[in-house]
């Protein structure tokens, strides 16, 4: 249901499904890049055990934060996007 008590149309449901999929895929990609940038050196190089463990822990934590922030950011932006009252028209005078 939308904020006004009505039901969503099939197009609105499909748009939300696509947006959720985009949010999740882009969040996984961003989190993987973050983990690779921070924790990657611990996996690639011979580092002292304490430093390697710290890099992996910080990389995992930052990756989780980036994942959540990306999903929330995409979905909030989608929810706030203005929807035209008449599809295909951008100017009320057209």
N, C-alpha and C positions, 0 to 999 in steps of 0.2 A: 504494500500500500504506500502511496505517496503521502506527503505532508498534509494534504488537504482531504484525506479520507477516501479518495477515489482509488480505482485500480489502475495499475500500469498497463499500457498497451504492450503488445508483443514486440513492437519496435523498441520501446523503452527498456523492456526486459533484455532484449538482445544487445542493446547498446551497453547496458550495465554489465552483462556477462563478458562482452569484449573488453570493457574497461577493467574489470577485475582481472581478467587474464593478462592484459597488458601490464597492470600494476604488479602482479606476481612475477611475471617473466623478467620485467625490467628490474625489479627488486632483487631477484636472484642474481642477475648479472652484476648489478652494482655491489652486492654483498660479496660475490666471488672476487671481483676486482679489488675490493677493500681488503679482504682476507689475504689475497695474493700479494698485495703491496706491503702489508704489515707482517704477516706470518710467513710469507714465501721464503724470505732469506733463512729462516730457521729450518725450512725443509730442504733448501738447496745447498747450504753451506755448513761446514763443520763449525758450530758455535758452541761456546760453553753451555752446559745443560741448563743453568739458571737463566741465561739470556734467551736461549731457544724456547724454554717453557714460557717465559714472560712474553715473548713476541707472539707465540701461538695463542696465549690467553688473551692478550690485548687485541690481536687480529680477529679472533672469534667474537669477542665482545663488540668491537667496532662493526664487524660484519652484521651482527644481529641488530644493532642500532640503525645502521644504514638500511637494512631490509625493512624494518618497521617504519622508519621515516619515509622511505620511498613509497611504500604501499599507502600509507596515510596521506601523503602529499598528493599522489595521483588521484586517489578517490575523493579527497576533499575538493580538489580542483575540478573534477568531473561534476560533482554535485553542485558547485557554484556556477558552472558554465551557463550563461544565459541561453535559453532555448527560444528560437523564433516561434511566434504564435502561428505563423503560416509557413510551413517548410518551403524552402526555395526562395523566400523573399527576405531581403536584408534591410530594406527600407520600408517603413510603414506607408510611405506615399506611393510605392510601386504597384 
